[in-house]
Amino acid sequence: MVDWSGGNDTGKTPRADAIWACVARQGRAEEPVYLRNRAQAEDWLVELFEAETRAGNRVLAGFDFPFGYPRGFAQALTGRDDPFAVWAWLEEQIEDTPHASNRFDLAAGINQRFGGKGPFWFNALKRDIEGLPRRKDGYENPFPEKRAAEEATKGAFSCWQLGGTGAVGSQVLMGLPVLSRLRKRFDVAVWPFEPLTGQIAFVEIWPSLTLGAGPLGQIKDAWQVQEVARMVSNIGSDVLARILEVDAPEEGWIFGLGHEADLRHAAAQPPKLTNDCFALPPGVHWTPVRETLDMLRARLSPVTPVSTVPVGAATGRILAHEVMAQRSNPPLPNTAVDGYGFAGGKAAGVHRMPLAEGRAAAGDAPGVVPQGHAVRILTGAALPGGVDTVVLQEDVTLSEGHIAFRGPIKPGANTRRAGEDVQEGAKALEKGIRVGAAEAALLAAIGVREVAVHAPLQVAVLSTGAELVQAGDAAQPGQIFDANRPMLLELIRACGHVPLDMGIVPDDRALLAQRLDLAAGRADLILTSGGASAGDEDHVSALLREAGAMTLWRIAVKPGRPLALGMWAGTPVFGLPGNPVAAMTCAMIFAAPAMARLAGQDWQEPQGFDVPAGFSKRKKAGRTEYLRARIRDGQAEVFGSEGSGRISGLSWAEGFVELPDAAVEITTGTMVRYIPFGSFSM
């Protein structure tokens, strides 16, 4: 997406009303690029198109100015009803350097061909130009004032206006010659004038059609190109086809006009994960826990859609954007105590002051206190005019309409400044925060009525294995009750996500594929347990491998090791070990922070602390180990058995003792790292 400019070079420092561009792929936008003049912008576009052409990619390039003029102009100017004839004519006539152009003189010359009073108007130069009025005085236009697309767009400017806030006329004159040269150089098709069969499509897109001004403190144009690029790259092929069904062979059309709801829906969708987001670097065999977490952190991003909801409905949801204060908290200076208010501090010694009539209480509109007087004031009341200091009522003697108290008292004592908590317009909450009771209170205090939040993450849970049966059902010899699914469903719920129970699938690859299809259609993430290694009956990893999107992460962790990560029908899959202890450990260490990130939160690092060990253990180097543990009498004690089949140890424990991958010898009193279960995004 390119936000164009018809003006001169805008300097080294990025600024508004300049040329801004941004590239997005699969819903992920890069940083906006500041381009100070049209020559630099054309070079940047050439470099981009050459690179994408070499890579075999198709490009939709959006520009924010009209590709055609109102009907009749092309014929009158060039003798042909072809908009490209106007492009070529302007390419020949326009003279353009970073600091000057002939656009106003050229527009005047066109006007003189049609009587000298239009269609162009607005001369921004200090000298008069014959045939180009500075305003619309005496203006006459032999052509329609606007294209059909502009007539259908609220607040759209005419392409005949060459200057002034919001005008696009100069952008058209200075932009079409650049597009004409690029069209000749590359395999370009221009919408809606040509079928989009070329490798590069030029499309007229107006950011203002669906976007506002953007967040405070950001350059509007930079934010808009980034959002538009991300939005358009998020549009599904069926919706894109509907948007492109336009017949406007002479005037052109604005992309998305009439489909604003589709664009807003696309803008609310986060990017989907790519099929290679789980690929390991070449040569990796056993991945340390820290590296595993770092790779997940770098490659995962939110996948849940965004919507705007009332603050009262936002509890438990994750903020999709930062929140700015609509009102200061507190909105006015107020008193922190019950007492008497007056102006200025007081020196040491006894002070007597006359007492003004009335009082100031919380909720009262602040009045004015006469100079030299004090007023009765109650906790939370806005300070009346003439009051900036309060003395506690316990320190005051009241008699005959006067108060007496002993100093010294500092100016501003026992008061709160306006906005000392949060200033109006300041950032109150970062994006990625889950809204809880404290956040709800802050949002209400700063006057926020609605917030943009992510939809809850939908997590499907699936157990695999012929040996599994539902708890309570008849179990045959050799069968066991499925403990993983209830465990994972509750863990997902505890993390604030929505669990979807997809049941048990026996060791049947076709049935498993069908169940994965069903889960992918309903969920944002799939958690499986069992079948995640590389054996004959490990069907989860086999299916993901057949789909071309599976990596078996051999993690240097105990309990655990194999973790199958991949994509199924565009939905990420975490294949956990089948052993319940290993499944829960891997779910908490790896899946819990991954789920938080996919749900829109910042990456969650579990918070641990060092405590004395209440046990002894000798550990070899090579793997990070997680021992089921709890704190008793100020020490960490561990479960008596490290066996991965001892499910009772999960209930007994309240956290993990994390032992590093280096060799260690622990005796009673050795400091070890203890991580409570509640630290794992729960």
C-alpha positions, 0 to 999 in steps of 0.5 A: 500500500502506498500513500502518495503525495503530489508535493515537493521533497519532505526532508529527512525526518519522517512526517505526515503528508509525505509518501508512505509505503508498507508491504504485508504478506498473509496478514502480517505487515512490515514496518511502514517505509518513509519515502521523501519524494517521488523519485525515491518512491519510484526507485523503491517500487522498482526494487520491490517489484523486481524482487517479487518478480524474481521470487515468482510472487504476485503483488497487489499494489494499492495507491490512494489516488484516482486512476481515471478522470470523470467521463469525457475528459480522456476523449477531450484531452487525447481523442480516445476514451482510454484512461491509459491515453491520459496516463501516457499524455501526462507522462510526456508532459509532466516535469518533476524533480524532488523540489519542483514540478510543472503541475500547476502550469500544466493544469492551466494549459489544459484549462485554456484548451477548454475555455480557461475557467476549468476543470482544474482549480487552486493555484498554490504558487505565489505567482498568478497563472493565467487559466488556473483560478486560486479559488472557484470564483468564475470557475466553470467545469465542462466535465462532471465534478466527480467520478461515480465512485466519488459520488458514492463516497462520503466526503470525497474530493474532486480530482480537479482540486489541486490543493488544500486539505484533503485534495487529491488533484496534484496526486493524480497529476504527479502519480499517473506518470509514475504508474505509466512508467512502472506499467511499461517496465513490469507485467502489470494489470490495472484494475478495473481497466484490465483483467488481473492476469499480470504478475502485478496488479495496480489497484486504487485504494483509499485508506479513509474508506474504512480507517480512522486517524489511528492511535495517538502519537503515530503518524496517520499516513504511516499507520494507515498504509500499514493497516490497509496492507495488513487488511487487504492481505487478510482478505479471503479469495472469495471476498476478493473476487466479489470486491473486484467485480466492477465495471468502470472502464473509463473512470476507474473505481475505489477498491472496497467501495460498497464492501466496507463491512468485508474490509472491516471484517478482514481488518479484525482478523489476525494473521494465520500462522504459516506452514513453516513456523515450526521448522527447526534450523538445519542440524538441530537434533536435541533442542534445549528448553530455553531455545525451544521457548525462544523459537516459539516466542519468535514465531507465534502471533495472535490468531483470534479475531478482534471485535469492539465490546463494552467494557462490562463485557471485556472481563476475561478478554485480551486487549487487542490495542493499547487503551488511551485515557479518555479522562484524567484520573482523578479528573480534578484535584481532590482531598485525600482526608476529612479536614479543612482546606485553604490556600498555601502551606503554613509555617511553624506556629499557631494559625487561625483562619475564618471558616467559609460557609458550607462544605465541600463533599465528594460529588459536589461541584467545586465552588470558590473559597474567599482569600484567607478563609478555610472550608470544611472538606470531606475525603474525595471532594474536588478542591474548591477554587482558592484551595490547594492544601488540607489540614486533617480534622484531628489537628484542628480546633473549631470555635466561633466560626474559626479554625486553629491549627499548628504548623508547619504544613507543606503546600499541597498537603493531604491532596491529590493532583488532577491526573496524578494516576493517569493523564487524559490522552496517556496510555493506560493499558498495553495491548495483550493484557487480559482484562480482570477486575483491576483493569475493569476498574481502571477502564471505568475510571478513565471514561472508556466505554468500549475496547477492542479485544480478541475473541477467546482462543478455541482449543480442541483437545484430542486423545489418540490410542486404541488403549484408551476408553472414556472414564467410567466405561467398560475397560477391556484387559489392556485398556486404560482410562483416558486421563489426558483429555480431562486434564488438558481440558481443565488446564485450557479452561484455567488458562482462560481459553475455551476448551473443545472436547474432540474425544478419543480416536483409536489408532486409525489414520483415516478416522484421525484425519477426519477428527482433525478436519472437524477440530480445525474447522472449529478451533484456533489450536489443536492439542493432541496427546499420544501418537506424537513420536515416530513409531508405527502407531504414531499417527498424529506425527505421520499425518502431519508429515504427510500434510507437509507441515510437521516438525518433531521437536526432540526437546532436551526435557524430562519428562517429555522429549518428543513434541510434534508441532505442525499445521492441519488445514491452517490450524496449528497442532501441538502433539503432546506425549501420551504419558499423562505426567509428560503431557501435563509438563509439556502442556504447562512449559510449552503449550500454555505460553504458546496458547497465551500468545495465540490468544493475543497476550504477550509471551508469558514467562513463568515466575519462579523463585529460589528456595532451599531444597528439602531433598537430595538428588544427583542429576546428569548433564543433558536435559532440563528436568521438572520435578513435581514439588511443593513448598512446606516449612520454607523448603521445596519438597519433591514427589517421592517417585519421578516415574512418568506414570505416577499421576497422583504426583500431579495432584500432590504437587503445587509446582515444579522444581526446575533443574538446569540442563547442566549436571548438578548435585543437590543436598538439603539446603541447596537453593533450587528454582521453584515455579508454582503451577499458577505461574504458567499463564493460569 
